[in-house]
């Protein structure tokens, strides 16, 4: 079964102080484009292929999906949407990429594995 990898866009983008706050949508698009390679190749914690869902919220809504990365625009809280996606994926291997402690706890209770932003950002 193909693993589901859910990326907390706001948290991952916010982990690198590169001026993302001036263009939240652009920052989310750059992250989306960076994630494409992982769809086929996988991540260090998850060999590929994997299904990648990038959850965006707020000013980043409107970012389009691209082949390899489905973008899910949270209607409200991105964290709540990520929890919903994990709950919907019950029985499927699921990895959530975030550094948010409370979100990590919530998805962990549902059986998801968690990893920090460096999983998709490397050392940059």
C-alpha positions in Angstrom: 0.0 0.0 0.0 1.4 3.4 -1.0 2.2 5.6 2.1 0.5 8.9 2.5 2.8 11.8 3.4 1.0 14.9 4.7 3.0 18.1 4.9 2.0 21.0 7.2 2.9 23.8 4.8 2.7 26.7 7.2 4.9 24.9 9.8 7.5 23.7 7.3 7.7 27.0 5.4 7.8 28.9 8.8 10.8 26.8 9.9 13.2 28.7 7.6 13.5 32.4 8.1 13.9 33.3 4.5 11.4 36.1 4.1 8.4 33.7 3.5 6.1 36.1 5.5 6.3 38.6 2.6 4.8 36.1 0.2 3.1 33.2 1.9 1.6 31.9 -1.3 4.9 32.0 -3.2 6.6 30.3 -0.3 4.0 27.5 -0.3 4.4 27.2 -4.1 8.2 26.8 -3.8 7.7 24.1 -1.1 5.2 22.3 -3.3 7.7 22.3 -6.2 10.5 21.1 -4.0 8.2 18.1 -2.8 7.6 16.8 -6.4 10.8 14.7 -6.4 9.7 12.8 -3.3 6.5 11.4 -4.8 8.5 8.9 -6.8 11.7 8.6 -4.8 10.2 8.8 -1.3 11.7 10.3 1.9 14.4 9.1 4.2 11.7 7.7 6.5 9.5 6.4 3.6 10.8 4.8 0.4 8.8 5.8 -2.7 6.6 6.0 -4.3 4.5 8.0 -1.8 1.3 10.1 -2.1 2.0 13.6 -1.0 -0.6 16.0 0.3 0.5 19.6 1.1 -2.0 21.2 3.4 -2.2 25.0 3.0 -4.2 27.6 4.9 -4.7 31.4 5.1 -2.8 33.5 2.5 -1.5 30.3 0.9 -4.9 29.1 -0.2 -5.1 29.1 -4.0 -1.9 27.2 -4.5 -2.6 24.6 -7.2 -1.8 20.9 -7.2 0.9 19.6 -9.6 1.7 16.1 -10.7 3.1 14.3 -7.6 1.8 16.8 -5.0 -1.9 17.3 -4.2 -2.6 20.6 -2.5 -5.4 20.6 0.0 -6.6 24.1 1.0 -7.9 23.9 4.6 -11.2 25.7 5.0 -10.2 26.7 8.5 -7.3 25.4 10.6 -4.6 23.6 8.7 -3.9 21.5 11.8 -7.6 20.4 12.0 -7.5 19.5 8.3 -4.3 17.4 8.7 -6.0 15.5 11.6 -9.0 14.8 9.4 -6.8 13.5 6.6 -5.0 11.2 9.0 -8.3 9.9 10.3 -9.6 9.3 6.8 -6.4 7.3 6.0 -6.9 4.8 8.8 -5.2 1.5 7.9 -2.8 3.2 5.5 0.8 4.0 6.4 0.8 7.8 7.1 3.6 10.2 7.8 2.9 13.8 8.9 5.7 16.3 8.4 5.5 19.1 11.1 7.3 20.5 14.1 4.1 21.5 15.8 4.1 19.6 19.1 0.3 19.6 19.6 -0.3 18.5 16.0 2.3 15.7 16.4 0.5 14.5 19.5 -3.0 14.6 17.8 -1.9 12.7 14.7 0.2 10.3 16.7 -2.9 9.3 18.7 -4.4 8.3 15.4 -1.5 6.1 14.5 0.5 8.4 12.1 4.2 8.7 12.2 5.7 12.1 12.5 8.9 13.8 11.2 10.3 17.3 11.3 10.6 19.8 8.5 14.2 18.8 7.8 12.8 15.6 6.4 11.8 17.6 3.3 14.1 20.6 3.6 17.4 18.9 4.2 19.8 21.2 6.1 18.6 24.3 4.3 
